[in-house]
Amino acid sequence: MTGQTTPGSAPLRYRPGPARQEIAELLDGLRTDGGVRVVTGDPGCGRTAFLAFAARSFRAGPVWHVRADPPRPERPHGGLRTLLRAAGRPVRLPGDGTAGEVLLGVLRAAAAASPLLVCVDDVHRWDAASRAALGDAAARVHATGGRVGLLLSVPGHRPVDRETAGLPVWRLAPLTPGDAAALVDEATEGTVDPAVREELVTEAEGNPALLLALVRHLSPAQLRGRRALPRPLAGAEVLAGVAGGCLTGVPPDHADLLLATAAAVRATGEPDADAGLVRRAAGILGGRAAVPAPETAPPAGTRAQLSRTTGSLPETLVLADGRLRFRSALLGRTVYAGAPPGRRRAVHRALAESLADPHGVPALLHRSWTVTGPAPALAAELAATAADPASALPPDLRRAAHARAAELTPDDAERAHRYTAAARQALLAGDPAEALRLLDAARSRPAPASVRGDAELLRGAVLLADGPVDDARESFLLAAGLLTDRSREEADTAVLGAANAAWAAGDLTACLQALAPDGSLPREPAPAPVPTAAPAPVPTAAPTSVPVADAPPAGPVGADATGTAPPGPAGSTGPTRSALLRDHRDGMRAVLLGRFDLAAAPLRRVVEWDPPADEPERLLGSVAAALMLGEVTAARRSGARALAAARTLGSAALEPRALEYLAYAELRAGRHQLARTHAEEGLRTARRTGQRNTAAHHHAVLALAASIEGERELVAEHAAAALGTARRHGLAQAATLAQWALARADLGAGRPREAVDRLGPLVRPGARRGHFAVWMLAVPCFVEAAALAGRPAHARTVLEDFALWAACRADPQAPAQLLRCRALLAAPEVADELYLRALDRHEETAGDFERARTELLYGKWLRRRRRLGEARARLGEALMGFERCGAHPWGQQAAAELRANGAAPGGAGTVRPARHGPGELSRLTPQQLRIARCVAEGATNREVALSLSVSTRTVDYHLRNVFATLGVRSRVELARLVEQAEKTGAQL
């Protein structure tokens, strides 16, 4: 039986998003063991829709689903009667306080035949007697379990009622950007402009009700991008429609406190505000004279101190550790937007007067919001204070100060300059969308060429990290032309940025053209193989080397508007930065033309230059140059320094790029597990800072690492993510790496034909050939797959190109790989010597994987020629090498060859240990081991997915395989086995 659902259910279905697995586990637990969850969340978060989703999804037994009506004082137990009527079980409810026992008896009787789910929406609206009875029954169900499950929804913007306190809480998370975008498409039937959709998703912050209200508020022309959007996008009317009902009946003293809190939070961008500051401002706003000055105010942090000024604390606020915050940030936005303009100016004036430092950025921001027109003097003071390098201000606060200074500036050139400074800080704070919006504002008025050049230089950097890279190249080229007269160094930086963007796009012609001294193509460009798989050969130094604080402008428009550092360190006798930029440009161009004799000297100067520790972007330049030279050790060293510098400076924008360079350097060094560690962290930081292109490169690295370890599901997931962004933004390099990872996974799984079909278009000449700097790296895999698939003729066409690559000596693995490839295609009388020479060359390089692959192929070759003793030795070496680097599918191939050779493989991971013994863990793949450890520590599937940068579906897939491999049936058994393994020193 399904109970009646009262009117008012959510009009759209609930979207579980990344919490799908956790919700399934919750419902499954309610089905098998019963229990209680109090469902809560922000106004408009979808509590009603969630309960409807749960009711539809529960198929184990009857569902009673009701929504509470407003209480009627004359009808005690009215809510409870509504529930029992909907269930078809009306009973007499006593008025002696035992109604909870009666309800519990009814629930258990209903669940006698099959599990029962009870969904009650808006429990807080029930009459007190009904809430008390339901709370009593819920507490007993929670304590004893059984076959009864209760989902009780309450709002998250107010304190929990006494009746539901102590019960487990399920707080609904905001929609993911992907789910929010899908909701917009559904509401607009797919007619929304992509840029408008992105703005709507950002503005709604994952709140589905606000998102739908914004859609309804816009006209069809605005949704299609044909008319300008209103500013602010979420105005007072829209916000009040979503959350205004939560603020009705607020007394005046509470209204002052709420508005002061909302205004204080707006100024700092933090989720909370100093309670003492808010109390003083609310006192001024309410006309209460007995308010202590900031220097003599008693310490904040107690409810009593607030009560002396404002009475009791509003239920929508939380006081903790002397800080006030809204229980729901949406309410703070609603309070501020709904206040009359004059009242907002008054509260900002009160806050400015209440701050101890009247010349600090917060006080100046509050003062700026009290004026209604241009204020050049205030704007200049605000911009100068925000740009002060000595002040420890977060980038987001600097962004707000520069943006507000720009709004108050009447001069067009100075306004554009300040908007650009604000965009730079937005990029530092990890908000590329806001940076682009501010750069659009900088474009809106006429400005000198140098100011426009600054803005285009920064726009190129933003798009390179999170946008179409062809657009980034055009912005860099435009910036180069605009900045030439002011600064040759800035123009060179823009040129290198354009080459960087062309590199990411795989456009060799555009890359050479950008690097040509006169901007023209060489007469006979020689698209030779490029010896690097770096994410980009040249870091865009100025766009990403945004200082933590901007230098204050020396004139109407600062001479250093891009944030580029001066030409060299004080007292330095080394090369100037301009000279190093030219070296980087000349060396990169020589590499692209195949003139490694001309590339070595300039690139080595870049590698050997020792930049200051506070310049991580220059260190990234050293990494790129080292990778082009094949000096992997130097690349790893500079990459680690760049990462440390980015973290020390708090540069949210640079950290994911530093991790990206370091991950590629570790891959080139044959340390794929270290590369994986860096890429997992880099993916998290790239997502957090909105750098989708950088995230795509991290996905590609993770796919490559997983292809070695045999995680086919993980390879497919990361490759799909990399390819999705690559196709939208033109990232040819990331796309080629992802396809290579998929093919290598096929090869490791013993599917050479599939690998040949996938790699063929990437490595053979033609329009579909992969990225010019990457396709050569996949040639050894293609040759091996072609030989194993019986198609050697296909491989011979590309082997000579690979020989040219190996001759460059830029890749330490290439000479051994070349000899291995020649052995695969050679006649038997020649192949033996080629394999031995290949193994000799492997001795000169680090990393187990490539050597073990050569040992495996040589062992196969020997076994097929009945040289069984030699084959056994080679295959045993291969097996140990694969086990050392965690290459499980390749190790399985070696073990299978050993068995076919008549030998029992004796390496770890090939002999089945006793069931349930700690050694059983060695049968898990590296990713399964990671997941097993996390689960054993008590992490949910969602928490594991977030920590490993994978989807919950992937975690669920691997966890099922872990259970099947180890023969365990629950997380408790798994935790016990992991704990036993740790005590006995088993590999984890």
Beta strands, then each sheet from edge to edge (+ up, - down):
strand 1: 35-40
strand 2: 63-67
strand 3: 116-121
strand 4: 148-153
strand 5: 169-171
strand 6: 273-274
strand 7: 317-320
strand 8: 323-326
sheet 1: 2+ 3+ 4+ 1+ 5+
sheet 2: 6+ 8- 7+
end
